[in-house]
């Protein structure tokens, strides 16, 4: 397994290099002029030119590419063009808030969807199965923005159970006071598609011959479901979780904006509005690295879940 991991890490290098080059070319040749955006509508041509000189935008593109590649290798992304704050410091100070909200969503989303999906798959065609599938379909048809607006109005303004906006320096206070409402609303959206998908995985496994053989040998339904069906269904479930992880971080953008959470998502939205390229480029590369590492971790988990899997 160690040789497989090392080989996969080496294979990530050209992929990451391609992402870095693509990001640089898109921002360099297809993006707007950051100097004009930072200078504002009332900036004179001389002021815009001065901003270009300060940001190094007048250097040849290959010089800028070399500086950019050096920053990627050294993980030194420079400073924000808009606030002059070090990009590394932005990530270090905003990421904890994002993780405080996103990790509970990811964990609870999986823990809630799995038992529901297993229960409705075991009782396929029952009234409960049909009711949950109808509810899931309705939940999928409603935009997350609607959940946020209605949830803030009902649970925040009308009932007063949760604050609509706010954040503190205490992680415990955030988890108890400010995180429950966005997590609850995110679960209303996320559990529905996960339940439908996991139900399909369980139904596929329940139709295999080994399930009938296990039942014929006298095994209890609990043993069949948890020792055999769940274990074999974990392969596609792990794949789905791995694919969903980067999307969870991207989904934090909307939550952080509407709930005024000082996380990385809200910072990226501000960077996009200000054409703050160093922040956007750093996040893009980090997400690419995160996606590749998650895919590697999922492949390794395949082997741990099912020893029959051969890593080549």
N, C-alpha and C positions, 0 to 999 in steps of 0.2 A: 504493500500500500504506500509506503514511503516513496518508492520510485515513481509510482503513479502520480502522487501529489507534486513531486519535484518536476516531473515532465509537464504536468498541467500548468504549473506556475511559469515555466519557460514558454509555454505556448501562449500565455496571456500577454507576453511582452509585445509581439507584433500587433495583436489586437488592440492593446492599449495605445500603441504608437499610432495606429490608424485613427483611433478616436481623437487623439490629441491633434493630429494634423487636420482632421475634418473640422474640429471645433475652431482651430486657428483660422482656417481658410474661410469658414462661414462668417466669423466675426470680422475678419480683415477685409474681405472683398464684397460681402453682401450685407453687412450691418450698416447702420447709420454712422454719422460722424460724431463720436463722443464729445469732441471739443465744442461743437456747436450746441449740443444738448446741455453740457455743463455750463457753457457760457450764457445760455438763455437767449431770449428773443432780442434783448437790447444790447447784446455784446457786439462790439465793433470787430471788423476783420482783424485788426491788430491784436485785440484781446483773444480772439479765437486762435490766431497763429501762436500767440504766447502759450496758450493752453496746450496746443499740439506739441510745442517744444518741451514743455514740462513733462508731458506724458510719454514723450519719445515716439509720437506718431509720425514724425517726419523722417524717421530713420527708414532705410530700405526694408522691404518686407522680410528679406532673409535675416537681417539683423534682429528684427523683432521676433522672428521665429526662433532664432538661437536663444534669445533671452527667455522666451516662453518655455522652450524645452529645458533650459537650465532650471527654471522655476519648478517644472514638473518633477525633474529628477531630485532636486534638493527639497521639494515640498515647501519652497519659499515663493508664495504667490504675489509677493509685493504688498502694496497698499491699495485700499479702495480709492478709486478716483473721485468719488463724491464726498467721502467723509475723512479720507486720509488715515483710516484705521487699518491696521495690519489684517490681511485676509485670514491669516491663521488665527488671530485673536477673535475675529468675528465667528469663525467656526467653533472655536473652543468655548465661547461664552453663550452662543445661541443653540448649540447642539443639545445641551442637557435639557432645555425646555422642550425641544422637539421629542426627545426620547421619553420624557416624562409622560407625554400624551400618546405617542405612537406605540410604545411597547405594550401598555395595557390593552390597546385596541387589538394589536396583533395576537397577543396571548389569549384574550377573552374571545376573540372572534373564532379561533380554532377550538378552544375548549367548549364553547357553547354549541357550535355547529356540529361537531363530531357526534356527541350523544344523540342530538335530535335527528341527525341523518341516519344513524344506525337504528334508532327506534322506528322511524317511519319506513325504512327499507325492510326491516324485519316484519312489519305489519303492512306490507304493500297492498294497496287497494282498499284499506280500511277507511273509516270516516276521518280518523285523525290524520292519516297520510294525505288524504285529499284536501282536508282543511289547511294543513301546513303548506302544501304545494300552492294552494290558491293565495294564501297570505304571502308566501314568498314571491309569487308572480306580481301581486299588487305592490309589494315593497320595492321590487326591482323597477317598477314603472314610474316611480316617483323620484324626482331629482334630489340629490343630497342637499342642494340649496334650500329646497322646500322644507326638508327636515330641520335644517338649522333655523330658518325663520320661524317656523311653527314651534319648534322646541324652545327657542329663546322666549317667545311670547308666552307660551303656556307655563313652562316650568320656571322661567325666570321672572317675568313681569306679573303674571296672574297668580301663580301659586307661591312664588317667592322661595322655592326650594333651593335653587342654585343661583349664584351670581352669573350674570350674562357675560361680563368681561372682568379681567383682572389677573394679576399674577403676583407672586411674592418671591422672596429669596429662600424660603424654606420649602424643601421638596415635600415634606410631610403635609404642610399646609396646602400646597398645590394639589397633592393627590386627594386630599379630603375635601377641599373646598372648590377648586377651580377645574379639576380634571373630570369629575363624574359626568357633567352634562355633555361635553363634547364626546367623551367615550361612549356614553349611552346612545347618542344620536348616530355616531359612526357604526355602532353595533347594529342598530336598526337597519342600516343600509348594507353592511358587510355580511351579516349572518345569512341573509336570504340567498344570495348566489352561492355561498359556500355550502349551505345545507342542500340545495338542489344538486350541486356538483358531487358532494360526498355521498349523497343518496345514490347517485348513479354508480359510483365506484363500488359501494356496498352491494347493490343489486347485481352488478356484474359478478362479484365474487360469490354471492349466494347461489348463483345459477351453475357453479362449477361442480364437477363430479366429486371433488374431495369433500365438499360439504355434505352431500348425500352419504358418502362413505363414512364420515365421522358420525353422522346421526345414526347410521345403521349399526355402528359399533357400540352404541349406547351412550355416547357422550351427551352431556347436558347442553342445552341451548346456550347457556352462559359460556361454557368452554368453547363451543363451536364459534361463537361470535367474537370472543375476545382473544382466543389463542390462535385461531385460524383466519377467520374473515378479516378482522381488524389488522392483523399482521400483514396479510397479503395486500390489503387495500392501502397500506401506508406508503407504498411506492408512488402511486399517482398522487396521493395526498401531499407527500413531501415535495413532489414536483410543483404542485399548485402553490404551496406555501413559499417555496423558493421564488417562483415567478411573482408572487404578490408582495414580497418584501420591498423591492424598490418602489413599487407603486404605493406602498403605505407611506413612504417618506414624501413622495410627490403629492399624495393626498393631504399631507399636513399643511400644504400651502393655504387651502381654503379654510381649514379649521383655525389656523393661527391668525388669519386676517380677520375673521368674523368674531373671534373670541379674544382678540388683542393679546395673544400669547407671544412673548418676545422670543420666538424660536427661529430656526434657520429658514423655514418656509416663508415667513413674513419678510425676512431680510432679503431673500431672493426676489420676492415680488417688488420690493423697493429698488433692488439693484436693476431689475429689468426696466422699471419705469425711468430710472436715471441713466440707463445704458452703462452701468458700472461693470465693464467687461471682466476685470480680474475676478470679481466675486462670482459671476455667472460661469466663467470658464473653469474656475476651481471646482464649483459644485458639479458641473457636467462631468469632469474627469473623475471626481470622487464617486459619483453615482455609477460610472462605468466600471471603476475598480470594485465597488461594492457588489455590483451585479455579477461580475466574474467570480469573485470570492464566494458569493452565495451559491452560485452554480456548482463550484467545486465542493463546497460543504455538503450540498444536497447529494452529490454523487458519492461522497464518502459515507453519508448516512444510509444510502441504499445498501451498502455492504454491511453496516451494523444492523439494519433492520432485517435483511434477508441475506444470510451467508451464502446463498446460491449465486448471488450476483458476482460476476467476475469483472474486475476493473482492469481495462486494457489501455 
